[in-house]
Amino acid sequence: NRVGLRRSGLSEQNDGSELRQLQEIWSLLYRSDHVIAEGLKLARQQELLPAAEHLCSFLEGSVSKGRRGPMPPAAR
């Protein structure tokens, strides 16, 4: 969550740009109308900072062939 990311010091790295990019990628993947695989392709078109790169790499591994992938967010 955001509080944990701030406590980890992520908001202080690169003048907060790493945290902002991570939040943008998260929104692209989970709050847009894109399927996760499509969102990952869109995210990869940017130059990713380390935290966003780590998130994208993790998710790409979880949606690879033969895997069910991450669970969608709960409906509110």
matplotlib code that plots the C-alpha trace (Angstrom):
import matplotlib.pyplot as plt

x = [0.0, 1.0, 1.9, 4.3, 5.9, 6.5, 7.9, 10.3, 11.8, 10.6, 9.0, 12.4, 14.2, 14.5, 12.5, 9.4, 9.3, 9.8, 6.7, 4.7, 5.6, 4.8, 1.3, 0.7, 1.7, -0.6, -3.5, -2.8, -2.8, -5.6, -7.9, -8.1, -10.1, -7.0, -6.3, -3.2, -1.2, -2.2, -1.4, 2.1, 2.7, 1.7, 3.8, 6.9, 6.7, 8.0, 11.4, 10.7, 12.4, 13.6, 10.4, 8.1, 10.5, 10.3, 6.5, 6.2, 8.7, 6.9, 3.5, 4.9, 6.1, 2.8, 0.8, 3.1, 1.7, 0.4, -0.2, -3.6, -2.2, -2.9, -6.3, -8.4, -9.1, -12.3, -15.4, -16.3]
y = [0.0, 3.6, 4.0, 1.0, 2.4, 5.8, 4.2, 2.2, 5.4, 5.0, 8.4, 10.0, 8.3, 10.2, 13.2, 10.9, 10.1, 6.3, 6.2, 8.3, 6.0, 2.9, 4.4, 5.2, 1.7, 0.2, 2.3, 1.3, -2.4, -2.5, 0.5, 0.8, -1.3, -3.1, -6.8, -7.1, -8.4, -5.4, -3.0, -4.6, -4.0, -0.3, 0.0, -1.4, 1.3, 3.7, 3.8, 2.1, 3.0, 0.0, -0.3, -0.3, -2.7, -5.1, -5.0, -5.5, -8.4, -10.1, -9.8, -11.0, -14.1, -14.7, -14.4, -16.6, -19.6, -22.3, -19.9, -18.5, -15.1, -12.6, -12.3, -9.3, -6.7, -7.1, -5.3, -2.3]
z = [0.0, -0.3, 3.4, 3.2, 0.0, 1.6, 4.8, 2.6, 1.4, -2.2, -2.2, -1.4, -4.3, -7.6, -6.1, -5.8, -9.5, -8.8, -6.5, -8.9, -11.8, -9.8, -8.9, -12.6, -13.7, -11.0, -12.2, -15.8, -14.9, -12.4, -12.8, -16.6, -19.0, -20.2, -19.6, -17.5, -20.5, -22.6, -19.7, -19.4, -23.0, -22.6, -19.5, -21.3, -23.9, -21.2, -19.7, -16.3, -13.1, -10.9, -8.8, -11.8, -13.7, -10.8, -10.7, -14.4, -14.4, -11.6, -13.3, -16.6, -14.9, -13.3, -16.5, -18.6, -20.4, -18.0, -15.1, -14.0, -13.3, -10.5, -9.0, -10.1, -7.5, -5.4, -6.6, -4.5]

ax = plt.figure().add_subplot(projection="3d")
ax.plot(x, y, z, "-o")
ax.set_aspect("equal")
plt.show()
